[in-house]
């Protein structure tokens, strides 16, 4: 059973920055393809960014140039650096790896 634990959410003003962290515990059976998703009230959960073992990344168009995903494979930890935050980035952010999900961390951006 894989457990993913997120941290780093909070309240920030528009234009500010936050850094989310997610650490995995338990057996991942060599499958480490982490990603970040978010879900705003009344909206579907959407992919924000993901990264593979080689470091190749993929971003939603809405966050390109502002967010950066990174991973320390040996520590099974993934980060999401969020800069130039906008009110529309307000959501619960979830860490994901394969079929495992974290509990979510709230990010609120005030205008």
C-alpha positions as CSV (number, residue, x, y, z in Angstrom):
1,X,0.0,0.0,0.0
2,X,1.5,3.3,-1.1
3,X,0.8,6.4,1.0
4,X,1.3,9.9,-0.4
5,X,1.5,12.8,2.0
6,X,1.4,16.4,0.8
7,X,2.5,19.5,2.5
8,X,3.0,23.2,1.7
9,X,-0.4,24.6,0.9
10,X,-1.8,27.8,2.3
11,X,-3.1,31.2,1.7
12,X,-1.1,33.6,-0.5
13,X,-1.8,36.9,-2.3
14,X,-1.9,37.0,-6.1
15,X,1.6,37.1,-7.5
16,X,3.0,35.2,-4.6
17,X,4.6,31.8,-4.5
18,X,4.1,28.5,-2.7
19,X,6.0,25.2,-2.8
20,X,4.2,21.9,-2.4
21,X,5.9,18.7,-1.4
22,X,4.7,15.1,-1.6
23,X,6.5,12.1,0.0
24,X,5.7,8.5,-0.8
25,X,6.0,5.6,1.6
26,X,5.3,1.9,1.2
27,X,6.1,-0.2,-1.8
28,X,5.7,1.4,-5.2
29,X,7.1,-1.6,-7.1
30,X,9.4,0.6,-9.1
31,X,6.6,2.6,-10.5
32,X,7.4,6.2,-9.8
33,X,5.6,8.5,-12.2
34,X,4.4,11.3,-9.9
35,X,2.1,14.1,-10.7
36,X,0.1,16.9,-9.3
37,X,-3.6,17.4,-9.9
38,X,-6.0,20.1,-8.6
39,X,-9.7,20.4,-8.0
40,X,-11.5,23.7,-7.6
41,X,-15.0,23.9,-6.1
42,X,-17.6,22.8,-8.6
43,X,-15.0,21.7,-11.2
44,X,-13.5,18.4,-12.2
45,X,-10.1,17.3,-11.0
46,X,-7.4,18.3,-13.6
47,X,-3.8,17.5,-14.2
48,X,-1.4,20.3,-13.3
49,X,1.9,18.6,-14.0
50,X,3.7,15.3,-14.1
51,X,7.2,14.0,-14.4
52,X,8.8,10.7,-15.4
53,X,12.0,9.0,-14.2
54,X,14.0,10.7,-16.9
55,X,12.9,14.1,-15.7
56,X,10.6,14.8,-18.7
57,X,7.8,17.0,-17.6
58,X,4.3,17.8,-18.8
59,X,2.2,20.9,-17.7
60,X,-1.3,22.1,-18.1
61,X,-1.4,25.1,-20.4
62,X,-2.7,27.3,-17.6
63,X,0.4,26.8,-15.5
64,X,3.2,26.7,-18.1
65,X,5.9,29.2,-17.3
66,X,4.7,29.7,-13.7
67,X,4.8,26.2,-12.1
68,X,7.7,23.8,-12.0
69,X,7.5,20.1,-11.0
70,X,10.6,18.3,-9.8
71,X,11.3,14.9,-8.2
72,X,14.0,13.3,-6.2
73,X,13.5,9.7,-7.3
74,X,15.8,8.2,-4.6
75,X,13.7,9.9,-1.9
76,X,10.4,9.3,-3.7
77,X,9.5,12.9,-3.2
78,X,8.0,15.2,-5.7
79,X,7.7,19.0,-5.5
80,X,5.6,21.7,-7.2
81,X,7.0,25.2,-7.2
82,X,4.2,27.6,-7.9
83,X,5.1,31.2,-8.8
84,X,3.0,34.2,-10.0
85,X,0.0,32.6,-8.4
86,X,-3.5,33.8,-9.6
87,X,-6.8,33.6,-7.9
88,X,-7.9,31.0,-10.4
89,X,-5.2,28.7,-9.1
90,X,-7.2,28.3,-5.9
91,X,-8.0,24.6,-5.4
92,X,-7.2,21.5,-3.5
93,X,-4.0,20.1,-4.9
94,X,-3.4,16.3,-4.9
95,X,-0.3,14.3,-5.3
96,X,-0.7,11.2,-7.5
97,X,1.4,8.2,-8.4
98,X,-0.3,5.4,-10.5
99,X,-3.5,4.5,-8.5
100,X,-2.4,6.2,-5.3
101,X,-3.6,9.7,-4.2
102,X,-2.6,12.0,-1.3
103,X,-5.2,13.6,1.0
104,X,-4.9,16.9,-0.7
105,X,-3.7,20.3,0.4
106,X,-5.6,23.5,0.1
107,X,-4.1,26.4,-1.9
108,X,-5.9,29.7,-1.7
109,X,-4.9,32.8,-3.7
110,X,-6.4,36.1,-2.8
111,X,-6.8,38.9,-5.2
